[in-house]
Amino acid sequence: MTSLFGSTQNAVIPSTQSSFWRSQNLCISLVLLLSLFCPPAPARAQQPTGQSIYALTQQFLAVAPKRFNGSPGHLAAENFIKEHFKPEAAKGNFDTDQFTANTPAGPQTMRNYIVRFPGKKDGVIVLASHYETNYPLKDIAFVGANDGACTTALLIALGQYFRTHPPEGYSIWLLFDDGEEAVRSWSESDSLYGTRHIAARWFSDGTARRIKALLVADMIGDRDLNILLETQSTPWLRAILRQAAANTHHSANVFKTEGSEEDDHLPFLQRGIPALDVIDVDYGPHTAATPDGYHHTAQDTIDKISPQSLQVSSDLFQESIRLINQR
Ligand SMILES: [Zn+2]
């Protein structure tokens, strides 16, 4: 309806003031007439901008700075996610996957959240991010602006976009997973609690067969964004990301380095689901005091990430989704 009004208006070239007003009246009458038969167009959100994802990260950190299991911040993080998906919950498209994890610090209650945006093609693309912070870092001022917070914000922002622009291709599911980090020290049994749990559930209930691809977002707000060529990720998905970067003019931000990461993609790969880890592990300067840069330090704060990098990450996810649908 909007475009019809626009084209009618553009076609009118008034020769005099009175014919101009006559044509305006004609347009208004046409709009009024059409409005009797057409429901109003839904409010359309624009594509998420880096600035809006950055602002959402700030909001998330303000209400849930420390998000280790059992803390008030962890609960606040869960509520922040739930608050943003009330319309999906009302439609039955929001699931809570609660379970008890046996950790070296004893049993812990964990929760994954799944938000579904139905598409038109049979199949699902899952976008995943962990939202919690490390239990072993609970006694330092670790807020994980890059590690967990900005990718939670990225998924929320993409979800807000899919709400007003439902997927034309495969359905899109957002997975906000808990317990990615080790509770004591990283091992196969002490890490990836949330994704191991949901991957097993999706395998046993048949959901895994419907999943065309799963993309993990982790630490991709870094000001100096350099997404790793992660070698365990499914090869055709790595090719998709390379192409997505070329199409969006972000090739300089991807694949300058290559390596293998243990991350939330692994439990899905182990179940035969194509999965890609979109991660930048090279975060901040490496010094004698901080050999791993800002990673898992109190320096992982909002000033170390940028709206520009979040824009790049958002572009890469949206373009990858488009390319997966074309495949
Ligand atoms: Zn981490």
Boltz pocket constraint, residues with backbone or C-beta under 6 A from the ligand:
constraints:
  - pocket:
      binder: B
      contacts: [[A, 147], [A, 181], [A, 296]]
      max_distance: 6.0
